[in-house]
């Protein structure tokens, strides 16, 4: 994606995301999609809960 650069460590693991703000301003939807992918990747090993449980928790917290 134009305007996005991943910086890697000595073992070639992606560590830093560098963003050209001017490029993002031209197409914010692509940037939002990239953020969604990054968040999903970061959370892929988190424990999951059933939707019904999550829905009850959201209602209890007044968020649904």
PyMOL commands that set and color helices and strands:
alter all, ss='L'
color gray80, all
select helices_A, chain A and resi 21-26+28-43+51-60
alter helices_A, ss='H'
color red, helices_A
select strands_A, chain A and resi 4-8+14-19
alter strands_A, ss='S'
color yellow, strands_A
deselect
rebuild
show_as cartoon
